[in-house]
């Protein structure tokens, strides 16, 4: 790798804040010429195998910063950097593929790199894997068991709430566990008895266990908590009311956890 300390300083974090003071030449250069020379330097290092340079070049082409946007070329450079072991490239590639905003969503690609990152105890990767396996699609089979595994490994309140929801509502019977969902939801409510999301989870757990009286009572509490909590988005109320109607008809709720 050629002068890695200088290379990293050129486009740190893709902020690409260019300054003549940071360049090796003492003779002032026009801004566009300065930019072109720095891009050429990164390009040269990328072609010579620097994973750092490949990562930066990939970001530039994907985002269109200081080069003409070429997303296919940008992804190609990011893949080279990721294959070379660059952690930032692996994370960026996984996030871009998962989110589907700058590039087309590709859950298979996201899964590949999140699995690699999860092996290194990356909690964000495990969180995202939970959603990938809960939803499935784009070449990845839905697997509620794996989703619960990864959410549980993350272990924060949001992740444990997701695990409880999947255990109560997964379409595949073999992955549902009403008692475990009930335990998780009950534990989460100890922190806030009026949390509408965790009350919603608890109601779904009761319904999965066939206790529709408790499910109806708890879902009504969830709706009341949602209406009282101004910080929550009230467009969820329709969903809460719909589930209440299911429980009144003694129907458990089934859902594939959405990615968006």
LINSUL-V515800 format. One record per helix or strand. SS is the DSSP state (H for helix, E for strand). FROM is the first residue (numbers start at 1). LEN is the number of residues. Records with the same first field share a line. If there is no record, write none. Layout:
BEGIN
SS->FROM-LEN / FROM-LEN
END
This chain:
BEGIN
H->4-7 / 12-3 / 20-3 / 31-17 / 51-13 / 71-13 / 87-13 / 107-12 / 123-13 / 144-11 / 157-13 / 173-3 / 178-12 / 196-13 / 212-17 / 234-15
E->137-1 / 140-1
END
